[in-house]
Amino acid sequence: MSKSLLFSVLLSWALTTGAEELPILRLSMKDGRFQPELLKAPANIKFKLILKNEGATPEEFESEDLHKEKVLAPGAESFLIFQPLKPGSYKFFGEFHPQTAQGRLLVE
């Protein structure tokens, strides 16, 4: 098999492997608050959380329970990928507004 054919086969495999759509959750940050404050995710399934900072100041999604954190500049959007989680309740907060930016991920 030629190198170019092998490369084409591997590239095609790489593009189709993992092409299944992940469940997507969305979380907005604005004025020191998360919207929604309660997110629900399926248990035992990998999923994607899209974060959007709609505020005028930086904000951070942080969760000690989930071992995740992500800082977003004003107007920025990003995402986190979560490996399958066991059923339960997982807290998250905003590092820059810890008193008001509180949320929970409910995995069912």
Buried (B, 14 or more C-beta within 10 A) or exposed (E): EEEEEEEEEEEEEEEEEEEEEBEEBBBBBBEBBBEEEEBEBBEEEBBBBEBBBBBEEBBBBBBEEBEBBBBBEEEBEBBBEBEEBEEEEBEBBBEBBEEEBBBBBEBE
